[in-house]
Amino acid sequence: MNTDLRTDERIKKEKGQKLKEEVLELLEWMDHLLLQQGPRIESEYWSLFGPLEKALHEAYLGYHRLYRKRELLMTALQRGEEPALDEIEEQLDIELRHYMDELEELERIYQKALLRARSASHLSDEESERLKRLYRDFVKAYHPDLKGELTDAEKNLWLQAQSAYEMGDLSSMEMLHVLLDDISDVKEDLVYLEERRDYIKEKIKVILLQPPLSWQIFLQGEEKEKRVAYLEGLVEAYSSAIKQIEEDISILSRKRGILH
């Protein structure tokens, strides 16, 4: 093999090694956003704004329920019919069920955020670094964005490792790591690695622009106060609208001698 060929092979190998490291770092960063930073931001957001978010959804639900009730009453009266209030309420229960489901989901998210805030991991810097190093081995061995399809056993081990990483559970990660008998290296195919790198970069861009990562701005100083004022303003606006609709319904009810 002449000198030029050896040089080309060496350059290709060095490029492949750098690409491998870049891809692994990007995967680690993406999972850090998804499993640690994102949940932390979500927990802080709901701890701060959860009550207001729930109050807003309740006001929104109340407004739409009364708005539809007024519509149904007016339709019946325009037809010269006596509105059947029990039937109207049953119809509204059906129409607005998804709003109630969303409210229940908000409560679940809020309680989960409070629980996470109380049980947040308190690893030392050294322990955090060890957790990252151990998780990196799982990334090399099993990350779906790098390895593709996994066997059921591999998928199970990968999900357990993700859970341990998310919760900052170093002891569990150490026990799981023992099961990694043979950590296969990442192949150095330059085209494949470049494709993986670009794909993961795009995924990270999307992650950063969506909740909970996009909520980070609301947790800081003046923006926090603006968010509170914004949510309180919406709740007040819906509350005022509700009062007006309640008055309208009262008037409609008196016209036909019915109770609202």
C-alpha positions as CSV (number, residue, x, y, z in Angstrom):
1,M,0.0,0.0,0.0
2,N,1.5,3.3,-1.0
3,T,1.8,6.4,1.3
4,D,-1.2,8.2,-0.2
5,L,-3.5,5.3,0.3
6,R,-2.3,4.8,3.9
7,T,-2.9,8.6,4.5
8,D,-6.4,8.4,3.0
9,E,-7.3,5.4,5.2
10,R,-5.9,7.2,8.3
11,I,-7.9,10.4,7.5
12,K,-11.1,8.3,6.9
13,K,-10.6,6.5,10.1
14,E,-10.1,9.7,12.1
15,K,-13.1,11.3,10.5
16,G,-15.2,8.2,11.3
17,Q,-14.0,8.3,15.0
18,K,-14.9,12.0,15.2
19,L,-18.3,11.4,13.7
20,K,-18.9,8.6,16.1
21,E,-18.1,10.8,19.1
22,E,-20.3,13.6,17.7
23,V,-23.2,11.3,17.2
24,L,-22.9,9.8,20.7
25,E,-22.7,13.3,22.2
26,L,-25.8,14.4,20.3
27,L,-27.7,11.3,21.4
28,E,-26.6,11.9,25.0
29,W,-27.7,15.6,24.7
30,M,-31.0,14.7,23.2
31,D,-31.8,12.1,25.9
32,H,-30.7,14.6,28.6
33,L,-33.2,17.1,27.2
34,L,-36.0,14.4,27.0
35,L,-35.3,12.5,30.2
36,Q,-33.8,15.1,32.6
37,Q,-34.0,18.7,31.6
38,G,-37.5,18.5,30.1
39,P,-39.1,16.8,33.0
40,R,-37.3,19.2,35.4
41,I,-38.7,22.2,33.5
42,E,-42.2,20.6,33.3
43,S,-42.1,20.0,37.1
44,E,-41.1,23.5,37.8
45,Y,-43.7,24.9,35.4
46,W,-46.6,23.0,36.9
47,S,-45.4,23.6,40.4
48,L,-45.6,27.4,39.6
49,F,-48.5,27.6,37.3
50,G,-50.5,24.4,37.8
51,P,-53.2,26.0,39.9
52,L,-53.7,28.8,37.3
53,E,-53.6,26.4,34.4
54,K,-56.3,24.3,36.1
55,A,-58.4,27.4,36.9
56,L,-58.2,28.5,33.3
57,H,-59.3,25.1,32.0
58,E,-62.2,25.0,34.5
59,A,-63.2,28.5,33.4
60,Y,-62.9,27.5,29.8
61,L,-65.1,24.5,30.4
62,G,-67.7,26.4,32.4
63,Y,-67.9,29.1,29.7
64,H,-68.4,26.6,26.8
65,R,-71.0,24.6,28.8
66,L,-73.0,27.7,29.5
67,Y,-72.6,29.0,26.0
68,R,-74.0,25.8,24.5
69,K,-76.8,25.7,27.1
70,R,-77.8,29.2,26.1
71,E,-77.8,28.2,22.4
72,L,-79.9,25.1,23.1
73,L,-82.4,27.1,25.2
74,M,-82.7,29.8,22.5
75,T,-83.3,27.2,19.8
76,A,-86.1,25.5,21.8
77,L,-87.8,28.8,22.6
78,Q,-87.6,30.0,19.0
79,R,-89.4,26.8,18.0
80,G,-92.0,27.5,20.7
81,E,-91.0,24.4,22.6
82,E,-90.6,24.0,26.3
83,P,-86.8,23.3,26.8
84,A,-86.1,19.9,28.5
85,L,-83.4,21.0,31.0
86,D,-82.5,17.4,32.0
87,E,-82.0,16.4,28.4
88,I,-80.0,19.6,27.7
89,E,-77.7,18.8,30.7
90,E,-77.2,15.2,29.5
91,Q,-76.4,16.4,25.9
92,L,-73.8,18.9,27.4
93,D,-72.2,16.1,29.4
94,I,-71.7,14.2,26.2
95,E,-70.5,17.1,24.1
96,L,-68.0,18.4,26.7
97,R,-66.7,15.1,27.9
98,H,-63.3,15.6,26.3
99,Y,-62.9,18.9,28.2
100,M,-63.5,17.0,31.4
101,D,-61.0,14.4,30.4
102,E,-58.5,17.1,29.7
103,L,-59.1,18.6,33.1
104,E,-58.5,15.2,34.7
105,E,-55.3,14.9,32.7
106,L,-54.1,18.3,33.9
107,E,-54.7,17.3,37.5
108,R,-52.7,14.1,36.9
109,I,-49.8,16.1,35.4
110,Y,-49.9,18.6,38.2
111,Q,-49.7,15.9,40.9
112,K,-46.9,14.1,39.0
113,A,-45.0,17.4,38.8
114,L,-45.3,17.9,42.6
115,L,-44.2,14.4,43.2
116,R,-41.2,14.8,41.0
117,A,-40.2,18.1,42.7
118,R,-40.3,16.3,46.1
119,S,-38.3,13.3,44.9
120,A,-35.7,15.1,42.8
121,S,-32.4,13.4,42.6
122,H,-29.5,14.9,44.7
123,L,-26.5,13.2,43.2
124,S,-23.1,14.7,43.7
125,D,-21.2,16.0,40.7
126,E,-19.0,12.9,40.7
127,E,-22.1,10.6,40.9
128,S,-23.8,12.5,38.1
129,E,-20.8,12.1,35.9
130,R,-20.7,8.3,36.6
131,L,-24.4,8.1,35.8
132,K,-23.7,9.8,32.5
133,R,-20.8,7.5,31.7
134,L,-22.8,4.4,32.4
135,Y,-25.7,5.6,30.4
136,R,-23.4,6.4,27.5
137,D,-22.6,2.6,27.2
138,F,-26.4,2.0,26.9
139,V,-26.6,4.6,24.2
140,K,-23.8,2.9,22.2
141,A,-25.4,-0.5,22.7
142,Y,-29.1,0.1,22.4
143,H,-30.2,3.6,21.4
144,P,-32.9,3.1,18.7
145,D,-31.8,6.2,16.7
146,L,-28.4,4.5,16.3
147,K,-29.1,0.8,16.4
148,G,-32.5,0.5,14.8
149,E,-34.6,-2.5,15.8
150,L,-34.0,-4.1,19.2
151,T,-34.9,-7.6,20.5
152,D,-37.5,-7.7,23.3
153,A,-34.7,-8.3,25.9
154,E,-32.6,-5.4,24.6
155,K,-35.7,-3.1,24.5
156,N,-36.6,-4.0,28.1
157,L,-33.0,-3.3,29.3
158,W,-32.9,-0.1,27.3
159,L,-36.2,1.2,28.8
160,Q,-35.0,0.3,32.3
161,A,-31.8,2.2,31.7
162,Q,-33.7,5.2,30.4
163,S,-35.9,5.2,33.5
164,A,-32.8,5.0,35.8
165,Y,-31.2,7.9,34.0
166,E,-34.4,10.0,34.1
167,M,-34.8,9.5,37.9
168,G,-31.1,9.9,38.6
169,D,-31.0,6.4,40.1
170,L,-27.3,5.6,40.0
171,S,-27.6,2.3,42.0
172,S,-30.1,0.9,39.5
173,M,-28.0,2.0,36.6
174,E,-25.0,0.3,38.1
175,M,-26.9,-3.0,38.4
176,L,-28.3,-2.7,34.9
177,H,-24.8,-2.0,33.5
178,V,-23.6,-5.4,34.7
179,L,-26.0,-7.0,32.2
180,L,-24.1,-5.2,29.3
181,D,-21.7,-8.1,28.8
182,D,-20.6,-7.0,25.3
183,I,-21.0,-3.4,24.3
184,S,-20.8,-3.4,20.5
185,D,-19.0,-0.4,19.0
186,V,-20.6,2.0,16.6
187,K,-19.8,1.3,13.0
188,E,-17.6,3.8,11.2
189,D,-19.5,4.0,8.0
190,L,-19.2,7.7,7.2
191,V,-22.4,8.1,5.1
192,Y,-24.4,6.3,7.9
193,L,-22.9,8.4,10.7
194,E,-23.4,11.7,8.8
195,E,-27.1,10.7,8.2
196,R,-27.5,9.9,11.9
197,R,-25.8,13.1,12.9
198,D,-28.1,15.3,10.8
199,Y,-31.2,13.3,11.7
200,I,-30.5,13.7,15.5
201,K,-29.7,17.4,15.1
202,E,-33.1,18.0,13.5
203,K,-34.8,16.1,16.3
204,I,-33.1,18.2,18.9
205,K,-34.2,21.4,17.1
206,V,-37.8,20.2,17.3
207,I,-37.5,19.2,21.0
208,L,-36.1,22.6,22.0
209,L,-39.0,24.4,20.3
210,Q,-41.8,22.3,22.0
211,P,-43.1,22.1,25.6
212,P,-41.7,21.4,28.1
213,L,-38.4,22.8,26.9
214,S,-40.0,25.9,25.4
215,W,-41.5,26.7,28.9
216,Q,-38.0,27.4,30.2
217,I,-38.5,31.1,29.4
218,F,-41.5,31.3,31.8
219,L,-39.5,30.2,34.8
220,Q,-37.3,33.3,34.7
221,G,-37.8,36.7,36.4
222,E,-40.0,39.1,34.5
223,E,-41.3,36.4,32.1
224,K,-42.6,34.5,35.2
225,E,-44.6,37.5,36.2
226,K,-45.9,38.0,32.7
227,R,-47.0,34.4,32.5
228,V,-48.9,34.8,35.8
229,A,-50.6,38.0,34.6
230,Y,-51.5,36.4,31.3
231,L,-53.1,33.3,32.8
232,E,-54.9,35.4,35.5
233,G,-56.2,37.7,32.7
234,L,-57.6,34.8,30.8
235,V,-59.3,33.4,33.9
236,E,-60.8,36.8,34.6
237,A,-62.0,37.2,31.0
238,Y,-63.8,33.8,31.0
239,S,-65.3,34.5,34.5
240,S,-66.8,37.8,33.2
241,A,-68.1,36.1,30.2
242,I,-69.7,33.4,32.3
243,K,-71.5,35.9,34.4
244,Q,-73.0,37.5,31.3
245,I,-74.1,34.2,29.9
246,E,-75.7,33.2,33.3
247,E,-77.7,36.5,33.2
248,D,-78.8,35.6,29.6
249,I,-79.9,32.1,30.7
250,S,-81.8,33.6,33.7
251,I,-83.7,35.9,31.4
252,L,-84.5,33.1,28.9
253,S,-85.6,30.8,31.8
254,R,-88.0,33.4,33.1
255,K,-89.6,33.9,29.7
256,R,-90.8,30.4,29.7
257,G,-91.2,30.0,33.5
258,I,-88.4,27.5,33.7
259,L,-85.5,27.2,36.1
260,H,-81.9,27.3,34.9
